[in-house]
């Protein structure tokens, strides 16, 4: 059951990353997509407190990633090689999400408000996968 959950969470994370890439790809190639994204960006900015939500999400992802790194560091003797690699992938993906959220904007990346949640969910999927791996590892 654990391996099925691992594969499911990894595939979902890859799917969200691919979805963010596809949105950016079509944004660069289709003029109608640019117009629609610009309209949606204006609508999102007028309806939601984007800055507050953005930094709360960054704090949650960063706090969970640090918690998982600490948990895996404590149980590193009992974790397998694949789990240690996935902890590294989680750290990189979380750092990419935090960096993208803080340093990018709608002027840099047109689909910012669409890519940002997809990166956040992909980072959270890897965090949950590593929480499961760290909690379920047993002493040999």
Buried (B, 14 or more C-beta within 10 A) or exposed (E): EEEEBBEEBBEBBEBBBEBBEEBBEBBEEEEEBBEEBBEEBEEBEEEEEBEEEBEEBBEBBBEBBEBBBEBBEEBEEBBEEEBBEBBEBBBEBBBBBBEBBEEEEBEEBBBBBBBBBBBBBBBBBBBBBBBBBBEEBEEE
